[in-house]
Amino acid sequence: MLGKTVTVTVDLPLGTCHPGYSDTSYSVNYGYIEGICAPDGEWQDAYILGVNEPVAAFTGKVASVIRRRNDGEEKWVVCPESMFPSKEETARAVDFCERYFDSEIIM
């Protein structure tokens, strides 16, 4: 999946409050990739990096995968084709949510 071009349908745009935690807001666009089943049986979840305004959908490349060791889920990180975020940049961008999980970033 790394390097694959996918389209993310955004259901939690940048700036949206987390549905379960009103004190947490999304600092990136977040959504799902329809047609790709994730380990939890739902559509594959994805963070979008490199898009600094709320969007309804985005097509880009899978730059990395965040594997949650204590949750069993994977989150894909999708960004523009010309963007190559490091592990550190990715970790900072998704820390608003991933800080609550034991995660590893796979490049």
Backbone as XML, in Angstrom:
<?xml version="1.0"?>
<chain id="A" units="angstrom">
  <residue number="1" name="MET">
    <atom name="N" x="0.798" y="-1.196" z="0.000"/>
    <atom name="CA" x="0.000" y="0.000" z="0.000"/>
    <atom name="C" x="0.846" y="1.269" z="0.000"/>
  </residue>
  <residue number="2" name="LEU">
    <atom name="N" x="2.076" y="1.232" z="0.530"/>
    <atom name="CA" x="2.925" y="2.421" z="0.522"/>
    <atom name="C" x="3.164" y="2.867" z="-0.912"/>
  </residue>
  <residue number="3" name="GLY">
    <atom name="N" x="2.976" y="4.156" z="-1.166"/>
    <atom name="CA" x="3.155" y="4.714" z="-2.493"/>
    <atom name="C" x="1.924" y="4.628" z="-3.372"/>
  </residue>
  <residue number="4" name="LYS">
    <atom name="N" x="0.934" y="3.885" z="-2.947"/>
    <atom name="CA" x="-0.297" y="3.714" z="-3.726"/>
    <atom name="C" x="-1.112" y="5.006" z="-3.722"/>
  </residue>
  <residue number="5" name="THR">
    <atom name="N" x="-1.732" y="5.328" z="-4.852"/>
    <atom name="CA" x="-2.611" y="6.494" z="-4.940"/>
    <atom name="C" x="-4.016" y="6.084" z="-4.513"/>
  </residue>
  <residue number="6" name="VAL">
    <atom name="N" x="-4.583" y="6.850" z="-3.578"/>
    <atom name="CA" x="-5.913" y="6.557" z="-3.036"/>
    <atom name="C" x="-6.711" y="7.855" z="-2.909"/>
  </residue>
  <residue number="7" name="THR">
    <atom name="N" x="-8.018" y="7.707" z="-2.804"/>
    <atom name="CA" x="-8.887" y="8.860" z="-2.542"/>
    <atom name="C" x="-9.504" y="8.697" z="-1.163"/>
  </residue>
  <residue number="8" name="VAL">
    <atom name="N" x="-9.326" y="9.724" z="-0.352"/>
    <atom name="CA" x="-9.854" y="9.738" z="1.014"/>
    <atom name="C" x="-11.127" y="10.575" z="1.035"/>
  </residue>
  <residue number="9" name="THR">
    <atom name="N" x="-12.209" y="9.997" z="1.536"/>
    <atom name="CA" x="-13.439" y="10.730" z="1.799"/>
    <atom name="C" x="-13.317" y="11.274" z="3.215"/>
  </residue>
  <residue number="10" name="VAL">
    <atom name="N" x="-13.380" y="12.569" z="3.360"/>
    <atom name="CA" x="-13.142" y="13.206" z="4.664"/>
    <atom name="C" x="-14.459" y="13.300" z="5.429"/>
  </residue>
  <residue number="11" name="ASP">
    <atom name="N" x="-14.481" y="12.684" z="6.607"/>
    <atom name="CA" x="-15.662" y="12.820" z="7.461"/>
    <atom name="C" x="-15.369" y="13.635" z="8.719"/>
  </residue>
  <residue number="12" name="LEU">
    <atom name="N" x="-14.089" y="13.912" z="8.968"/>
    <atom name="CA" x="-13.699" y="14.789" z="10.075"/>
    <atom name="C" x="-12.681" y="15.794" z="9.530"/>
  </residue>
  <residue number="13" name="PRO">
    <atom name="N" x="-13.174" y="16.908" z="8.973"/>
    <atom name="CA" x="-12.267" y="17.902" z="8.390"/>
    <atom name="C" x="-11.392" y="18.586" z="9.439"/>
  </residue>
  <residue number="14" name="LEU">
    <atom name="N" x="-10.289" y="19.113" z="8.981"/>
    <atom name="CA" x="-9.383" y="19.885" z="9.828"/>
    <atom name="C" x="-10.186" y="20.892" z="10.643"/>
  </residue>
  <residue number="15" name="GLY">
    <atom name="N" x="-9.922" y="20.952" z="11.947"/>
    <atom name="CA" x="-10.626" y="21.876" z="12.840"/>
    <atom name="C" x="-11.850" y="21.305" z="13.517"/>
  </residue>
  <residue number="16" name="THR">
    <atom name="N" x="-12.304" y="20.127" z="13.094"/>
    <atom name="CA" x="-13.487" y="19.492" z="13.682"/>
    <atom name="C" x="-13.158" y="18.944" z="15.067"/>
  </residue>
  <residue number="17" name="CYS">
    <atom name="N" x="-14.101" y="19.059" z="15.994"/>
    <atom name="CA" x="-13.926" y="18.460" z="17.324"/>
    <atom name="C" x="-14.076" y="16.947" z="17.219"/>
  </residue>
  <residue number="18" name="HIS">
    <atom name="N" x="-13.279" y="16.241" z="17.983"/>
    <atom name="CA" x="-13.373" y="14.782" z="18.032"/>
    <atom name="C" x="-14.769" y="14.413" z="18.528"/>
  </residue>
  <residue number="19" name="PRO">
    <atom name="N" x="-15.419" y="13.427" z="17.888"/>
    <atom name="CA" x="-16.797" y="13.086" z="18.269"/>
    <atom name="C" x="-16.947" y="12.598" z="19.707"/>
  </residue>
  <residue number="20" name="GLY">
    <atom name="N" x="-15.919" y="12.014" z="20.276"/>
    <atom name="CA" x="-16.025" y="11.500" z="21.637"/>
    <atom name="C" x="-15.343" y="12.351" z="22.689"/>
  </residue>
  <residue number="21" name="TYR">
    <atom name="N" x="-14.520" y="13.310" z="22.248"/>
    <atom name="CA" x="-13.724" y="14.125" z="23.171"/>
    <atom name="C" x="-13.748" y="15.573" z="22.699"/>
  </residue>
  <residue number="22" name="SER">
    <atom name="N" x="-14.650" y="16.358" z="23.240"/>
    <atom name="CA" x="-14.857" y="17.726" z="22.755"/>
    <atom name="C" x="-13.660" y="18.645" z="22.992"/>
  </residue>
  <residue number="23" name="ASP">
    <atom name="N" x="-12.727" y="18.226" z="23.852"/>
    <atom name="CA" x="-11.538" y="19.049" z="24.091"/>
    <atom name="C" x="-10.421" y="18.753" z="23.084"/>
  </residue>
  <residue number="24" name="THR">
    <atom name="N" x="-10.660" y="17.844" z="22.144"/>
    <atom name="CA" x="-9.676" y="17.490" z="21.120"/>
    <atom name="C" x="-10.232" y="17.843" z="19.750"/>
  </residue>
  <residue number="25" name="SER">
    <atom name="N" x="-9.444" y="18.600" z="18.965"/>
    <atom name="CA" x="-9.874" y="18.901" z="17.603"/>
    <atom name="C" x="-8.844" y="18.349" z="16.620"/>
  </residue>
  <residue number="26" name="TYR">
    <atom name="N" x="-9.313" y="18.071" z="15.428"/>
    <atom name="CA" x="-8.467" y="17.490" z="14.388"/>
    <atom name="C" x="-7.577" y="18.564" z="13.775"/>
  </residue>
  <residue number="27" name="SER">
    <atom name="N" x="-6.263" y="18.367" z="13.845"/>
    <atom name="CA" x="-5.311" y="19.314" z="13.280"/>
    <atom name="C" x="-4.963" y="18.955" z="11.835"/>
  </residue>
  <residue number="28" name="VAL">
    <atom name="N" x="-5.550" y="17.871" z="11.336"/>
    <atom name="CA" x="-5.427" y="17.458" z="9.929"/>
    <atom name="C" x="-6.799" y="16.950" z="9.484"/>
  </residue>
  <residue number="29" name="ASN">
    <atom name="N" x="-7.002" y="16.840" z="8.185"/>
    <atom name="CA" x="-8.214" y="16.207" z="7.671"/>
    <atom name="C" x="-8.113" y="14.706" z="7.914"/>
  </residue>
  <residue number="30" name="TYR">
    <atom name="N" x="-9.250" y="14.083" z="8.201"/>
    <atom name="CA" x="-9.272" y="12.660" z="8.537"/>
    <atom name="C" x="-10.497" y="12.021" z="7.898"/>
  </residue>
  <residue number="31" name="GLY">
    <atom name="N" x="-10.317" y="10.828" z="7.375"/>
    <atom name="CA" x="-11.456" y="10.162" z="6.769"/>
    <atom name="C" x="-11.182" y="8.708" z="6.490"/>
  </residue>
  <residue number="32" name="TYR">
    <atom name="N" x="-11.748" y="8.215" z="5.397"/>
    <atom name="CA" x="-11.650" y="6.785" z="5.097"/>
    <atom name="C" x="-11.495" y="6.576" z="3.591"/>
  </residue>
  <residue number="33" name="ILE">
    <atom name="N" x="-10.977" y="5.413" z="3.256"/>
    <atom name="CA" x="-10.779" y="5.033" z="1.862"/>
    <atom name="C" x="-11.803" y="3.957" z="1.549"/>
  </residue>
  <residue number="34" name="GLU">
    <atom name="N" x="-12.829" y="4.363" z="0.843"/>
    <atom name="CA" x="-13.909" y="3.439" z="0.506"/>
    <atom name="C" x="-13.391" y="2.323" z="-0.395"/>
  </residue>
  <residue number="35" name="GLY">
    <atom name="N" x="-13.833" y="1.113" z="-0.098"/>
    <atom name="CA" x="-13.446" y="-0.032" z="-0.918"/>
    <atom name="C" x="-12.248" y="-0.803" z="-0.391"/>
  </residue>
  <residue number="36" name="ILE">
    <atom name="N" x="-11.588" y="-0.259" z="0.631"/>
    <atom name="CA" x="-10.470" y="-0.976" z="1.253"/>
    <atom name="C" x="-10.862" y="-1.273" z="2.690"/>
  </residue>
  <residue number="37" name="CYS">
    <atom name="N" x="-11.011" y="-2.548" z="2.994"/>
    <atom name="CA" x="-11.441" y="-2.972" z="4.323"/>
    <atom name="C" x="-10.244" y="-2.977" z="5.282"/>
  </residue>
  <residue number="38" name="ALA">
    <atom name="N" x="-10.417" y="-2.368" z="6.434"/>
    <atom name="CA" x="-9.381" y="-2.304" z="7.463"/>
    <atom name="C" x="-9.497" y="-3.499" z="8.406"/>
  </residue>
  <residue number="39" name="PRO">
    <atom name="N" x="-8.485" y="-3.714" z="9.255"/>
    <atom name="CA" x="-8.532" y="-4.826" z="10.205"/>
    <atom name="C" x="-9.755" y="-4.823" z="11.136"/>
  </residue>
  <residue number="40" name="ASP">
    <atom name="N" x="-10.355" y="-3.627" z="11.360"/>
    <atom name="CA" x="-11.527" y="-3.554" z="12.240"/>
    <atom name="C" x="-12.841" y="-3.822" z="11.499"/>
  </residue>
  <residue number="41" name="GLY">
    <atom name="N" x="-12.752" y="-4.148" z="10.196"/>
    <atom name="CA" x="-13.953" y="-4.451" z="9.421"/>
    <atom name="C" x="-14.621" y="-3.238" z="8.795"/>
  </residue>
  <residue number="42" name="GLU">
    <atom name="N" x="-14.129" y="-2.058" z="9.073"/>
    <atom name="CA" x="-14.650" y="-0.813" z="8.498"/>
    <atom name="C" x="-13.762" y="-0.414" z="7.319"/>
  </residue>
  <residue number="43" name="TRP">
    <atom name="N" x="-14.139" y="0.677" z="6.618"/>
    <atom name="CA" x="-13.269" y="1.190" z="5.569"/>
    <atom name="C" x="-11.975" y="1.689" z="6.203"/>
  </residue>
  <residue number="44" name="GLN">
    <atom name="N" x="-10.902" y="1.638" z="5.443"/>
    <atom name="CA" x="-9.574" y="2.029" z="5.940"/>
    <atom name="C" x="-9.549" y="3.509" z="6.318"/>
  </residue>
  <residue number="45" name="ASP">
    <atom name="N" x="-9.135" y="3.801" z="7.556"/>
    <atom name="CA" x="-9.016" y="5.182" z="8.038"/>
    <atom name="C" x="-7.730" y="5.810" z="7.518"/>
  </residue>
  <residue number="46" name="ALA">
    <atom name="N" x="-7.765" y="7.144" z="7.343"/>
    <atom name="CA" x="-6.582" y="7.844" z="6.843"/>
    <atom name="C" x="-6.507" y="9.269" z="7.373"/>
  </residue>
  <residue number="47" name="TYR">
    <atom name="N" x="-5.282" y="9.654" z="7.730"/>
    <atom name="CA" x="-4.963" y="11.048" z="8.016"/>
    <atom name="C" x="-4.446" y="11.651" z="6.712"/>
  </residue>
  <residue number="48" name="ILE">
    <atom name="N" x="-4.752" y="12.924" z="6.478"/>
    <atom name="CA" x="-4.239" y="13.626" z="5.301"/>
    <atom name="C" x="-3.262" y="14.695" z="5.771"/>
  </residue>
  <residue number="49" name="LEU">
    <atom name="N" x="-2.024" y="14.614" z="5.321"/>
    <atom name="CA" x="-1.018" y="15.620" z="5.630"/>
    <atom name="C" x="-0.771" y="16.474" z="4.392"/>
  </residue>
  <residue number="50" name="GLY">
    <atom name="N" x="-0.388" y="17.723" z="4.609"/>
    <atom name="CA" x="-0.045" y="18.598" z="3.499"/>
    <atom name="C" x="-1.208" y="19.347" z="2.881"/>
  </residue>
  <residue number="51" name="VAL">
    <atom name="N" x="-2.381" y="19.254" z="3.474"/>
    <atom name="CA" x="-3.562" y="19.998" z="3.015"/>
    <atom name="C" x="-4.012" y="20.829" z="4.215"/>
  </residue>
  <residue number="52" name="ASN">
    <atom name="N" x="-3.807" y="22.129" z="4.139"/>
    <atom name="CA" x="-3.988" y="22.984" z="5.307"/>
    <atom name="C" x="-5.305" y="23.736" z="5.341"/>
  </residue>
  <residue number="53" name="GLU">
    <atom name="N" x="-6.326" y="23.158" z="4.731"/>
    <atom name="CA" x="-7.681" y="23.692" z="4.803"/>
    <atom name="C" x="-8.639" y="22.513" z="4.822"/>
  </residue>
  <residue number="54" name="PRO">
    <atom name="N" x="-9.831" y="22.689" z="5.397"/>
    <atom name="CA" x="-10.798" y="21.591" z="5.398"/>
    <atom name="C" x="-11.196" y="21.226" z="3.966"/>
  </residue>
  <residue number="55" name="VAL">
    <atom name="N" x="-11.267" y="19.924" z="3.700"/>
    <atom name="CA" x="-11.683" y="19.427" z="2.380"/>
    <atom name="C" x="-12.695" y="18.306" z="2.561"/>
  </residue>
  <residue number="56" name="ALA">
    <atom name="N" x="-13.439" y="18.011" z="1.511"/>
    <atom name="CA" x="-14.431" y="16.927" z="1.546"/>
    <atom name="C" x="-13.831" y="15.609" z="1.062"/>
  </residue>
  <residue number="57" name="ALA">
    <atom name="N" x="-12.811" y="15.713" z="0.199"/>
    <atom name="CA" x="-12.137" y="14.524" z="-0.333"/>
    <atom name="C" x="-10.745" y="14.936" z="-0.791"/>
  </residue>
  <residue number="58" name="PHE">
    <atom name="N" x="-9.861" y="13.954" z="-0.889"/>
    <atom name="CA" x="-8.489" y="14.233" z="-1.319"/>
    <atom name="C" x="-7.898" y="12.978" z="-1.948"/>
  </residue>
  <residue number="59" name="THR">
    <atom name="N" x="-7.224" y="13.154" z="-3.083"/>
    <atom name="CA" x="-6.512" y="12.057" z="-3.726"/>
    <atom name="C" x="-5.021" y="12.310" z="-3.597"/>
  </residue>
  <residue number="60" name="GLY">
    <atom name="N" x="-4.315" y="11.336" z="-3.071"/>
    <atom name="CA" x="-2.873" y="11.457" z="-2.867"/>
    <atom name="C" x="-2.258" y="10.086" z="-2.686"/>
  </residue>
  <residue number="61" name="LYS">
    <atom name="N" x="-0.999" y="10.068" z="-2.268"/>
    <atom name="CA" x="-0.281" y="8.803" z="-2.091"/>
    <atom name="C" x="-0.229" y="8.413" z="-0.614"/>
  </residue>
  <residue number="62" name="VAL">
    <atom name="N" x="-0.161" y="7.119" z="-0.374"/>
    <atom name="CA" x="0.018" y="6.606" z="0.982"/>
    <atom name="C" x="1.504" y="6.746" z="1.309"/>
  </residue>
  <residue number="63" name="ALA">
    <atom name="N" x="1.821" y="7.646" z="2.231"/>
    <atom name="CA" x="3.208" y="7.936" z="2.583"/>
    <atom name="C" x="3.712" y="7.057" z="3.718"/>
  </residue>
  <residue number="64" name="SER">
    <atom name="N" x="2.802" y="6.643" z="4.603"/>
    <atom name="CA" x="3.183" y="5.792" z="5.728"/>
    <atom name="C" x="1.942" y="5.142" z="6.317"/>
  </residue>
  <residue number="65" name="VAL">
    <atom name="N" x="2.187" y="4.198" z="7.205"/>
    <atom name="CA" x="1.113" y="3.498" z="7.910"/>
    <atom name="C" x="1.401" y="3.617" z="9.401"/>
  </residue>
  <residue number="66" name="ILE">
    <atom name="N" x="0.373" y="3.964" z="10.162"/>
    <atom name="CA" x="0.490" y="4.011" z="11.618"/>
    <atom name="C" x="-0.190" y="2.766" z="12.159"/>
  </residue>
  <residue number="67" name="ARG">
    <atom name="N" x="0.592" y="1.902" z="12.760"/>
    <atom name="CA" x="0.062" y="0.659" z="13.326"/>
    <atom name="C" x="-0.063" y="0.834" z="14.832"/>
  </residue>
  <residue number="68" name="ARG">
    <atom name="N" x="-1.266" y="0.666" z="15.321"/>
    <atom name="CA" x="-1.526" y="0.767" z="16.758"/>
    <atom name="C" x="-1.356" y="-0.602" z="17.389"/>
  </residue>
  <residue number="69" name="ARG">
    <atom name="N" x="-0.364" y="-0.728" z="18.225"/>
    <atom name="CA" x="-0.068" y="-2.019" z="18.861"/>
    <atom name="C" x="-1.127" y="-2.406" z="19.894"/>
  </residue>
  <residue number="70" name="ASN">
    <atom name="N" x="-1.700" y="-1.425" z="20.577"/>
    <atom name="CA" x="-2.650" y="-1.713" z="21.651"/>
    <atom name="C" x="-4.098" y="-1.507" z="21.227"/>
  </residue>
  <residue number="71" name="ASP">
    <atom name="N" x="-4.343" y="-1.444" z="19.921"/>
    <atom name="CA" x="-5.686" y="-1.174" z="19.454"/>
    <atom name="C" x="-6.061" y="-2.070" z="18.274"/>
  </residue>
  <residue number="72" name="GLY">
    <atom name="N" x="-5.069" y="-2.575" z="17.562"/>
    <atom name="CA" x="-5.338" y="-3.453" z="16.431"/>
    <atom name="C" x="-5.709" y="-2.735" z="15.148"/>
  </residue>
  <residue number="73" name="GLU">
    <atom name="N" x="-5.710" y="-1.410" z="15.172"/>
    <atom name="CA" x="-6.059" y="-0.646" z="13.972"/>
    <atom name="C" x="-4.815" y="-0.140" z="13.269"/>
  </residue>
  <residue number="74" name="GLU">
    <atom name="N" x="-4.984" y="0.182" z="11.998"/>
    <atom name="CA" x="-3.958" y="0.861" z="11.216"/>
    <atom name="C" x="-4.586" y="2.120" z="10.639"/>
  </residue>
  <residue number="75" name="LYS">
    <atom name="N" x="-3.826" y="3.176" z="10.640"/>
    <atom name="CA" x="-4.238" y="4.430" z="10.012"/>
    <atom name="C" x="-3.234" y="4.711" z="8.903"/>
  </residue>
  <residue number="76" name="TRP">
    <atom name="N" x="-3.723" y="4.987" z="7.717"/>
    <atom name="CA" x="-2.828" y="5.336" z="6.622"/>
    <atom name="C" x="-2.624" y="6.841" z="6.618"/>
  </residue>
  <residue number="77" name="VAL">
    <atom name="N" x="-1.438" y="7.264" z="6.240"/>
    <atom name="CA" x="-1.119" y="8.680" z="6.117"/>
    <atom name="C" x="-1.017" y="8.987" z="4.622"/>
  </residue>
  <residue number="78" name="VAL">
    <atom name="N" x="-1.889" y="9.858" z="4.146"/>
    <atom name="CA" x="-1.973" y="10.185" z="2.726"/>
    <atom name="C" x="-1.559" y="11.643" z="2.551"/>
  </residue>
  <residue number="79" name="CYS">
    <atom name="N" x="-0.774" y="11.906" z="1.523"/>
    <atom name="CA" x="-0.290" y="13.264" z="1.283"/>
    <atom name="C" x="-0.129" y="13.508" z="-0.213"/>
  </residue>
  <residue number="80" name="PRO">
    <atom name="N" x="0.120" y="14.762" z="-0.601"/>
    <atom name="CA" x="0.362" y="15.047" z="-2.012"/>
    <atom name="C" x="1.552" y="14.243" z="-2.537"/>
  </residue>
  <residue number="81" name="GLU">
    <atom name="N" x="1.527" y="13.941" z="-3.826"/>
    <atom name="CA" x="2.575" y="13.136" z="-4.470"/>
    <atom name="C" x="3.974" y="13.683" z="-4.224"/>
  </residue>
  <residue number="82" name="SER">
    <atom name="N" x="4.119" y="15.001" z="-4.168"/>
    <atom name="CA" x="5.442" y="15.624" z="-4.041"/>
    <atom name="C" x="5.910" y="15.769" z="-2.593"/>
  </residue>
  <residue number="83" name="MET">
    <atom name="N" x="5.133" y="15.325" z="-1.645"/>
    <atom name="CA" x="5.463" y="15.477" z="-0.230"/>
    <atom name="C" x="6.029" y="14.175" z="0.326"/>
  </residue>
  <residue number="84" name="PHE">
    <atom name="N" x="7.104" y="14.292" z="1.110"/>
    <atom name="CA" x="7.749" y="13.129" z="1.710"/>
    <atom name="C" x="7.989" y="13.400" z="3.195"/>
  </residue>
  <residue number="85" name="PRO">
    <atom name="N" x="6.924" y="13.346" z="4.022"/>
    <atom name="CA" x="7.094" y="13.655" z="5.451"/>
    <atom name="C" x="7.933" y="12.589" z="6.152"/>
  </residue>
  <residue number="86" name="SER">
    <atom name="N" x="8.782" y="13.033" z="7.056"/>
    <atom name="CA" x="9.591" y="12.110" z="7.861"/>
    <atom name="C" x="8.719" y="11.478" z="8.944"/>
  </residue>
  <residue number="87" name="LYS">
    <atom name="N" x="9.265" y="10.482" z="9.626"/>
    <atom name="CA" x="8.535" y="9.886" z="10.755"/>
    <atom name="C" x="8.241" y="10.933" z="11.812"/>
  </residue>
  <residue number="88" name="GLU">
    <atom name="N" x="9.216" y="11.800" z="12.074"/>
    <atom name="CA" x="9.048" y="12.833" z="13.096"/>
    <atom name="C" x="7.951" y="13.825" z="12.699"/>
  </residue>
  <residue number="89" name="GLU">
    <atom name="N" x="7.932" y="14.250" z="11.437"/>
    <atom name="CA" x="6.894" y="15.172" z="10.967"/>
    <atom name="C" x="5.519" y="14.518" z="11.044"/>
  </residue>
  <residue number="90" name="THR">
    <atom name="N" x="5.453" y="13.259" z="10.663"/>
    <atom name="CA" x="4.193" y="12.531" z="10.721"/>
    <atom name="C" x="3.716" y="12.406" z="12.168"/>
  </residue>
  <residue number="91" name="ALA">
    <atom name="N" x="4.624" y="12.022" z="13.054"/>
    <atom name="CA" x="4.265" y="11.866" z="14.472"/>
    <atom name="C" x="3.739" y="13.173" z="15.051"/>
  </residue>
  <residue number="92" name="ARG">
    <atom name="N" x="4.377" y="14.284" z="14.738"/>
    <atom name="CA" x="3.909" y="15.588" z="15.240"/>
    <atom name="C" x="2.516" y="15.921" z="14.697"/>
  </residue>
  <residue number="93" name="ALA">
    <atom name="N" x="2.286" y="15.640" z="13.433"/>
    <atom name="CA" x="1.012" y="16.000" z="12.800"/>
    <atom name="C" x="-0.176" y="15.227" z="13.367"/>
  </residue>
  <residue number="94" name="VAL">
    <atom name="N" x="0.053" y="13.979" z="13.771"/>
    <atom name="CA" x="-1.061" y="13.143" z="14.237"/>
    <atom name="C" x="-1.066" y="12.937" z="15.754"/>
  </residue>
  <residue number="95" name="ASP">
    <atom name="N" x="-0.181" y="13.629" z="16.446"/>
    <atom name="CA" x="-0.075" y="13.470" z="17.896"/>
    <atom name="C" x="-1.369" y="13.809" z="18.627"/>
  </residue>
  <residue number="96" name="PHE">
    <atom name="N" x="-2.183" y="14.702" z="18.083"/>
    <atom name="CA" x="-3.434" y="15.094" z="18.731"/>
    <atom name="C" x="-4.312" y="13.874" z="19.035"/>
  </residue>
  <residue number="97" name="CYS">
    <atom name="N" x="-4.173" y="12.824" z="18.252"/>
    <atom name="CA" x="-4.979" y="11.614" z="18.435"/>
    <atom name="C" x="-4.115" y="10.407" z="18.828"/>
  </residue>
  <residue number="98" name="GLU">
    <atom name="N" x="-2.990" y="10.251" z="18.171"/>
    <atom name="CA" x="-2.166" y="9.055" z="18.389"/>
    <atom name="C" x="-1.471" y="9.030" z="19.737"/>
  </residue>
  <residue number="99" name="ARG">
    <atom name="N" x="-1.432" y="10.144" z="20.447"/>
    <atom name="CA" x="-0.791" y="10.173" z="21.776"/>
    <atom name="C" x="-1.469" y="9.215" z="22.755"/>
  </residue>
  <residue number="100" name="TYR">
    <atom name="N" x="-2.694" y="8.824" z="22.460"/>
    <atom name="CA" x="-3.444" y="7.937" z="23.342"/>
    <atom name="C" x="-3.212" y="6.456" z="23.041"/>
  </residue>
  <residue number="101" name="PHE">
    <atom name="N" x="-2.359" y="6.162" z="22.061"/>
    <atom name="CA" x="-2.117" y="4.793" z="21.628"/>
    <atom name="C" x="-0.630" y="4.486" z="21.592"/>
  </residue>
  <residue number="102" name="ASP">
    <atom name="N" x="-0.321" y="3.216" z="21.675"/>
    <atom name="CA" x="1.049" y="2.739" z="21.486"/>
    <atom name="C" x="1.177" y="2.445" z="19.992"/>
  </residue>
  <residue number="103" name="SER">
    <atom name="N" x="1.739" y="3.392" z="19.250"/>
    <atom name="CA" x="1.770" y="3.312" z="17.797"/>
    <atom name="C" x="3.185" y="3.275" z="17.259"/>
  </residue>
  <residue number="104" name="GLU">
    <atom name="N" x="3.320" y="2.700" z="16.062"/>
    <atom name="CA" x="4.565" y="2.778" z="15.326"/>
    <atom name="C" x="4.250" y="3.280" z="13.923"/>
  </residue>
  <residue number="105" name="ILE">
    <atom name="N" x="5.167" y="4.031" z="13.355"/>
    <atom name="CA" x="5.003" y="4.568" z="12.005"/>
    <atom name="C" x="5.869" y="3.749" z="11.063"/>
  </residue>
  <residue number="106" name="ILE">
    <atom name="N" x="5.231" y="3.200" z="10.045"/>
    <atom name="CA" x="5.929" y="2.387" z="9.058"/>
    <atom name="C" x="6.028" y="3.199" z="7.779"/>
  </residue>
  <residue number="107" name="MET">
    <atom name="N" x="7.261" y="3.361" z="7.308"/>
    <atom name="CA" x="7.501" y="4.175" z="6.103"/>
    <atom name="C" x="7.718" y="3.261" z="4.904"/>
  </residue>
</chain>
